């Protein structure tokens, strides 16, 4: 069960609530788009009174019911090379979530053998819930108190706050929570991300990741046109997947893959497969062959993610580099699957693979280790992890760009994945 919340003010980026207010008071709905555009243009730092030509009574209505930005950054860490910034964001009721900014230079990657065009770009990983009900056994986010869903405005405010620090080109829903368990808010957030009067992002640059909520996968093509889908798979068989992803009891692997097939028939789009490598559990050569057999007829890209230790999940160990490379070799060589391995750094300071997450309760700056934030960004982007160090204060800009090496081994890089994430 998702915990209920009582919010004093609504985010001005909650378009449905804003439209409802305007309708209740007989105000033209077009003013709502003017308000939203102003909030985004000023990155949430302006005042409603700065918006010209609104009906006079509307100003007081906005001040009483809405906030230009109801969230705030209370902690910020930037990697030593300036490529990665992790934001701890406090919501108005004291709960906290994380968002991660990944900076990279597109021209350092290659696409179809040619050097990629473009320069520096940034991807933002957003959270859709505080906590998660899916209970993945390698993930500490699920050890938090019962999940609490964010509003569409709170999801969008992560993008608003991140845009104060870097120009965001791509957004991935790979942070805390299962996006499809907060479907309405995620859908509303995506719609405003791509709206011309909103953030005006390309839908091709947005990716939603799910552990496998079958009904939502089936409807994804119609609900999220041109948005990319990623599946957190982690095992090629139902028996093994249940031990890693308990929610597989509700959504068996066969049904998940049938839903993926339906989605691909409807959309004609590639799906990204996230696969965390757990030493001695799901990284054997025989399991690689099982995974290859499962995926070889499907249009997918497989992201292999080496596991990182957490304080609250002790039963797993990471795959050895040799095991990871052997696993990749089987998928590539025997099944022709496009596959990347993310190379980790920064474990000693809990900076790799999304290891920071907010403790249960009111939040603040108390944290435990978890999977699910930076892991997803790095895996999707096919880039190396970064060490994090205590850095910028709230409100400061990101650090100076430093050289970033692409990963993917001798068979080439997968930085072109950023085009769909």
Buried (B, 14 or more C-beta within 10 A) or exposed (E): EBEEBEBEBBBBBBBBBBBBBBEEEEBEEEBBBBBBBBBBEBBBEBEBEEBEEBEEEBBEBBEEBBBBBBBBBBBBBBBBBBBBBBBBBBBBBEBBBBBBBBBBBBBBBBBEEEEBEEEBBBBBBBBBBBBBBBEBBBBBBBBBEEBBBBBBBBBBBBBBBBBBBBEBBBBBBBBBBBBBBBBEBBBBBBBBBBBEBBBEBBBBBBBBBBBBBBEBBBBBBEBBEBBBBBBBBBBBEBEBBBBBBBBBEEBBBEBBBBBBBBBBEEBEBBBBBBBBBBBEBBBBEEBBBBBBEBBEEBEBBBBBBBBBBBEBBEEBEBBBEEBBBBBBBBBBEBBEBBBBBBBBBBBEEBBBBBBBBBBBEEBBEEBBBBBBBBBBBBBBBBBBBBBBEEBBEBEBEBBEBEEBEBBBBEEBBBBBBBBBB
